[in-house]
Amino acid sequence: ALFGLVLAFIGARALYRLHDKTRFVHKVLDEQSAMEAASPAVLGRMAYAWQQGMKVMRTSPQRFHERMEFSQPWFVTLDASDSSSNLFASMGETLPETPDSPLFWHFLSASVLLRCPEAQLSQEDWQELLTHLSGKGHHIPLRGIVLLLSITDIARRNGEELAALGRNLRSRVQQLMLTMNRRYPVYVLIQGIESLPGMDRILNIVPASEFNTVLGEMHHAPASMNTAAEAAALRLEDMIRDAAAGEHQPEGDMLEALRSLRALGGKLQLVTGQLSREVAHQVQIRLDGVCFCQGESTEGRPPAFLTGLLSHVLPASVSPVPLTRGLPFVANTRACVMGAWLLLLLGLCGIMGVNVIYQHQALTEAAPAAPGIAHDAETDRLYQQMLYIRQLEKTRKVWYLPKFGQDALSRALNASRSNFTGKIYQKILSPLLMQYRSRHGGLKPLTPGQEQEMRSELMWLTAVASDRINNENMAVEKNWSFPITSQDTHLWNPVTGRLIVNAVHWMADGDQVDSFTREMRALLAASLRRK
């Protein structure tokens, strides 16, 4: 059974691969037939150039895998030079063949360059290229950006023109990074060093093996273009010394070429300064290398110092990282922050609304009936006011209440307690004390001892009544829970509410004054023991 399952799995996998391969072949054939029927007049210049390059990519086993994956890294080259010649002509195949195309494909041995001449690239063509690169139908293995400059073009421009060139290149690079949501390494390639006076003599005495090296600074951001030009000049000086050790002697115009190369760094800094300067709310562009090379190939060989960049530096570029730094606030981030702030405000409003509803329910809930209490108009008013104080205290324990709400609630609670205490003294305690005085004092004058005892008795009764009315900390003690504003109506027993409310009826019966006094004394003793 196990062997049969293994055979079934192998057969199913073979059928799936056959179906996948057939589907892939049909898809490629359909795309080829569609591209063959296309033309620049129908598709547009950028779309036609893109399809020409993709046709070669998908039919090349070296560059395209059957699983719809590209196997070679791609690099977008922004050509800001004024040269009409193809710098990469001797390095590999170039498509399309039309000279006015806004996009040229250079299929090198280890990478693919997508060169966009700035002189022929309109804003519409650039946006269309960004759309193709960010398409969802395929994964573009874009690894970096190459900026192609020309020494002759840099030399004839003034400072304002160079700064404008740097800003234009920065805009292109930033749009590409934002579209792809990746931070790509940026390399600056400066062609045409043979145009410097005396540089042709240096190139003639330099061994051909040195032409495959990199002339400049790579794999780390140079402090400035002056340091990159200085590094290139020092490298050429070493080559001249090696040649002088043989049969070639340095000449004066060679030194002039080195001085011209060093002086070129100042003008190049005007371009790269605008390119890599820090701007708030924009992508921070980092230069990963600067390289100088020859502008044209000689004797059928690639331009000097170009092979090292294309064959060694670019293929070794690491995969780009997402844009997680360098963008303090982009459009998406700003929208997320504003959305989070709006949700926070709505949440706070919801919390306050829930608390208002809870407080309203606590203040307007139906008053429970007090068991065993003789009701009349006066006692009902006292009882309702006591329940109102209890509801205020319950509302005060809500889990969220603003500061101004706490202050207002405290003022209302203190006013209600003061009013209730005043009514208790006026309606109950004062008549009780008067009857107690008349009962124990009688008509005969009291002796000083009896007067002192009377005052002490009245003081104790007042203390007991005040303790029963004002002490709100008793509610937490179940055994001695006698507050007027108790949460539990079953604990509203004769010790508190019934005692005071029924005292109104006891005033008419003088025989119960002694009983009431003894109960008050017992409560006082219990309160003193508890405290």
Backbone hydrogen bonds, N-H to C=O, Kabsch-Sander energy under -0.5 kcal/mol:
donor,donor_aa,acceptor,acceptor_aa,energy
5,L,1,A,-2.1
6,V,2,L,-2.2
7,L,3,F,-2.3
8,A,4,G,-2.3
9,F,5,L,-2.4
10,I,6,V,-2.5
11,G,7,L,-2.5
12,A,8,A,-2.4
13,R,9,F,-2.4
14,A,10,I,-2.2
15,L,11,G,-2.3
16,Y,12,A,-2.3
17,R,13,R,-2.4
18,L,14,A,-2.3
19,H,15,L,-2.5
20,D,16,Y,-2.7
21,K,17,R,-2.7
22,T,18,L,-2.4
23,R,19,H,-2.5
24,F,20,D,-2.2
25,V,21,K,-2.5
26,H,22,T,-2.4
27,K,23,R,-2.0
28,V,24,F,-2.5
29,L,25,V,-2.4
30,D,26,H,-2.4
31,E,27,K,-2.3
32,Q,28,V,-2.4
33,S,29,L,-2.5
34,A,30,D,-2.0
35,M,31,E,-2.3
36,E,32,Q,-2.5
37,A,33,S,-1.3
38,A,35,M,-0.7
42,V,39,S,-0.5
43,L,39,S,-2.9
44,G,40,P,-1.8
48,Y,44,G,-2.2
49,A,45,R,-2.3
50,W,46,M,-2.5
51,Q,47,A,-2.3
52,Q,48,Y,-2.1
53,G,49,A,-1.9
54,M,50,W,-2.4
55,K,51,Q,-2.0
56,V,52,Q,-1.4
57,M,53,G,-2.2
58,R,54,M,-2.4
59,T,55,K,-1.0
60,S,57,M,-0.9
63,R,60,S,-0.8
64,F,60,S,-1.8
65,H,69,E,-3.4
68,M,65,H,-1.3
69,E,65,H,-0.7
71,S,63,R,-1.8
72,Q,63,R,-0.6
74,W,141,P,-2.4
75,F,112,V,-2.1
76,V,144,G,-1.7
77,T,75,F,-0.5
77,T,114,L,-2.8
78,L,76,V,-0.6
78,L,146,V,-2.4
79,D,77,T,-0.9
79,D,116,C,-1.9
80,A,78,L,-1.0
80,A,148,L,-2.5
87,L,85,S,-0.8
89,A,86,N,-1.3
91,M,88,F,-1.2
92,G,88,F,-0.7
92,G,89,A,-0.5
93,E,107,F,-0.9
95,L,105,W,-2.2
101,S,98,T,-1.1
104,F,115,R,-2.5
105,W,95,L,-4.7
106,H,104,F,-0.5
106,H,113,L,-2.6
107,F,93,E,-2.6
107,F,105,W,-0.6
108,L,106,H,-1.1
108,L,111,S,-1.8
112,V,73,P,-2.1
113,L,106,H,-2.5
114,L,75,F,-3.0
115,R,104,F,-2.6
115,R,113,L,-0.7
116,C,77,T,-3.2
118,E,79,D,-3.0
120,Q,117,P,-1.0
121,L,117,P,-0.7
122,S,120,Q,-0.8
126,W,122,S,-2.2
127,Q,123,Q,-2.2
128,E,124,E,-2.0
129,L,125,D,-2.1
130,L,126,W,-2.2
131,T,127,Q,-1.7
132,H,128,E,-2.0
133,L,129,L,-2.5
134,S,130,L,-1.9
135,G,132,H,-1.2
138,H,135,G,-0.6
140,I,138,H,-0.7
142,L,140,I,-1.7
143,R,74,W,-3.0
144,G,74,W,-0.8
145,I,185,P,-2.5
146,V,76,V,-2.7
147,L,187,Y,-3.3
148,L,78,L,-2.4
148,L,146,V,-0.6
149,L,147,L,-0.6
149,L,189,L,-2.9
151,I,191,Q,-2.3
154,I,150,S,-2.3
155,A,151,I,-2.5
156,R,152,T,-1.4
157,R,153,D,-0.6
157,R,154,I,-0.6
162,L,158,N,-2.1
163,A,159,G,-2.3
164,A,160,E,-2.3
165,L,161,E,-2.1
166,G,162,L,-2.2
167,R,163,A,-2.1
168,N,164,A,-2.2
169,L,165,L,-2.3
170,R,166,G,-2.2
171,S,167,R,-2.2
172,R,168,N,-2.0
173,V,169,L,-2.5
174,Q,170,R,-2.7
175,Q,171,S,-2.2
176,L,172,R,-2.1
177,M,173,V,-2.3
178,L,174,Q,-2.6
179,T,175,Q,-2.2
180,M,176,L,-2.2
181,N,177,M,-1.4
182,R,177,M,-1.4
183,R,321,V,-3.0
184,Y,182,R,-0.8
186,V,286,R,-1.1
187,Y,145,I,-2.8
188,V,289,G,-2.3
189,L,147,L,-3.2
189,L,187,Y,-0.6
190,I,188,V,-0.5
190,I,291,C,-3.1
191,Q,149,L,-2.8
191,Q,189,L,-0.6
192,G,293,C,-0.6
193,I,293,C,-1.6
195,S,192,G,-1.6
196,L,193,I,-1.4
199,M,196,L,-2.1
202,I,198,G,-1.1
203,L,199,M,-2.4
204,N,200,D,-1.4
205,I,201,R,-1.4
206,V,202,I,-1.5
210,E,207,P,-1.4
211,F,208,A,-1.1
212,N,209,S,-0.8
213,T,210,E,-1.6
215,L,292,F,-0.5
216,G,214,V,-0.8
217,E,290,V,-1.7
219,H,288,D,-1.1
220,H,288,D,-0.8
228,A,224,S,-1.4
229,A,225,M,-2.7
230,E,226,N,-2.3
231,A,227,T,-2.3
232,A,228,A,-2.1
233,A,229,A,-2.4
234,L,230,E,-2.5
235,R,231,A,-1.9
236,L,232,A,-2.1
237,E,233,A,-2.2
238,D,234,L,-2.0
239,M,235,R,-1.7
240,I,236,L,-2.4
241,R,237,E,-2.4
242,D,238,D,-2.3
243,A,239,M,-2.2
244,A,240,I,-2.5
245,A,241,R,-1.5
246,G,243,A,-1.2
248,H,243,A,-1.4
254,M,251,E,-0.8
255,L,251,E,-1.1
256,E,252,G,-1.6
257,A,253,D,-1.6
258,L,254,M,-1.7
259,R,255,L,-2.3
260,S,256,E,-2.3
261,L,257,A,-2.1
262,R,258,L,-2.1
263,A,259,R,-2.4
264,L,260,S,-1.3
265,G,261,L,-0.5
265,G,262,R,-1.0
266,G,263,A,-0.8
267,K,263,A,-0.6
268,L,264,L,-2.1
269,Q,265,G,-1.6
270,L,266,G,-0.7
270,L,267,K,-0.6
271,V,267,K,-0.7
271,V,268,L,-0.6
272,T,268,L,-2.4
273,G,269,Q,-2.3
274,Q,270,L,-0.8
275,L,271,V,-1.3
276,S,272,T,-2.6
277,R,273,G,-0.7
282,Q,279,V,-1.3
285,I,283,V,-0.8
288,D,186,V,-2.7
288,D,286,R,-0.6
289,G,186,V,-0.8
290,V,217,E,-3.1
291,C,188,V,-2.8
292,F,215,L,-2.9
293,C,190,I,-2.4
294,Q,304,A,-2.3
298,T,301,R,-0.5
301,R,298,T,-1.9
305,F,211,F,-1.8
306,L,303,P,-1.6
307,T,303,P,-0.6
308,G,213,T,-0.5
310,L,306,L,-2.1
311,S,307,T,-2.9
312,H,308,G,-1.2
313,V,308,G,-1.6
314,L,309,L,-2.6
316,A,312,H,-0.7
317,S,314,L,-1.9
321,V,183,R,-0.9
323,L,181,N,-0.7
324,T,322,P,-2.0
334,R,330,V,-2.9
335,A,331,A,-2.3
336,C,332,N,-2.4
337,V,333,T,-2.5
338,M,334,R,-2.5
339,G,335,A,-2.5
340,A,336,C,-2.6
341,W,337,V,-2.4
342,L,338,M,-2.4
343,L,339,G,-2.5
344,L,340,A,-2.2
345,L,341,W,-2.3
346,L,342,L,-2.6
347,G,343,L,-2.5
348,L,344,L,-2.4
349,C,345,L,-2.6
350,G,346,L,-2.4
351,I,347,G,-2.4
352,M,348,L,-2.5
353,G,349,C,-2.4
354,V,350,G,-2.5
355,N,351,I,-2.2
356,V,352,M,-2.3
357,I,353,G,-2.4
358,Y,354,V,-2.5
359,Q,355,N,-2.9
360,H,356,V,-2.5
361,Q,357,I,-2.4
362,A,358,Y,-2.3
363,L,359,Q,-2.0
364,T,360,H,-1.7
365,E,361,Q,-0.7
373,I,370,A,-1.1
375,H,373,I,-0.6
380,D,376,D,-2.3
381,R,377,A,-1.7
382,L,378,E,-2.0
383,Y,379,T,-2.7
384,Q,380,D,-2.9
385,Q,381,R,-2.1
386,M,382,L,-2.3
387,L,383,Y,-2.3
388,Y,384,Q,-2.0
389,I,385,Q,-2.0
390,R,386,M,-2.0
391,Q,387,L,-2.4
392,L,388,Y,-2.2
393,E,389,I,-2.3
394,K,390,R,-1.9
395,T,391,Q,-2.6
396,R,392,L,-1.8
397,K,393,E,-0.6
397,K,394,K,-1.0
398,V,395,T,-1.6
406,Q,402,P,-2.3
407,D,403,K,-2.3
408,A,404,F,-2.3
409,L,405,G,-2.6
410,S,406,Q,-2.5
411,R,407,D,-2.3
412,A,408,A,-2.3
413,L,409,L,-2.6
414,N,410,S,-2.6
415,A,411,R,-2.3
416,S,412,A,-2.2
417,R,413,L,-2.5
418,S,414,N,-2.5
419,N,415,A,-2.4
420,F,416,S,-2.7
421,T,417,R,-2.9
422,G,418,S,-2.3
423,K,419,N,-2.1
424,I,420,F,-2.2
425,Y,421,T,-2.4
426,Q,422,G,-2.5
427,K,423,K,-3.5
428,I,424,I,-2.1
429,L,424,I,-2.4
430,S,425,Y,-2.7
432,L,428,I,-1.9
433,L,429,L,-2.6
434,M,430,S,-2.1
435,Q,431,P,-2.6
436,Y,432,L,-2.3
437,R,433,L,-2.6
438,S,434,M,-2.6
439,R,435,Q,-2.4
440,H,436,Y,-2.3
441,G,437,R,-2.5
442,G,438,S,-1.4
451,E,447,T,-2.9
452,Q,448,P,-2.3
453,E,449,G,-2.4
454,M,450,Q,-2.7
455,R,451,E,-2.5
456,S,452,Q,-2.4
457,E,453,E,-2.6
458,L,454,M,-2.6
459,M,455,R,-2.5
460,W,456,S,-2.6
461,L,457,E,-2.5
462,T,458,L,-2.4
463,A,459,M,-2.3
464,V,460,W,-2.5
465,A,461,L,-2.5
466,S,462,T,-2.7
467,D,463,A,-2.6
468,R,464,V,-2.3
469,I,465,A,-1.6
470,N,466,S,-3.1
471,N,467,D,-1.3
472,E,470,N,-0.9
475,A,472,E,-0.8
476,V,473,N,-0.8
477,E,474,M,-1.7
478,K,476,V,-0.7
481,S,478,K,-0.9
482,F,480,W,-1.3
484,I,468,R,-0.8
486,S,483,P,-1.0
489,T,487,Q,-0.6
491,L,488,D,-0.9
492,W,489,T,-1.1
493,N,491,L,-2.1
496,T,493,N,-2.1
498,R,493,N,-0.9
499,L,493,N,-0.5
500,I,496,T,-2.5
501,V,497,G,-3.1
502,N,498,R,-2.5
503,A,499,L,-0.8
504,V,500,I,-0.6
504,V,501,V,-1.3
505,H,501,V,-0.5
505,H,502,N,-0.6
506,W,502,N,-1.9
507,M,503,A,-1.1
508,A,505,H,-1.0
509,D,506,W,-1.3
510,G,508,A,-0.6
512,Q,509,D,-1.0
513,V,510,G,-1.2
514,D,510,G,-0.5
515,S,511,D,-0.6
516,F,512,Q,-2.6
517,T,513,V,-2.5
518,R,514,D,-2.5
519,E,515,S,-2.1
520,M,516,F,-2.2
521,R,517,T,-2.3
522,A,518,R,-2.4
523,L,519,E,-2.3
524,L,520,M,-2.3
525,A,521,R,-2.6
526,A,522,A,-2.5
527,S,523,L,-2.5
528,L,524,L,-2.4
529,R,525,A,-2.3
530,R,526,A,-2.3
531,K,527,S,-2.1
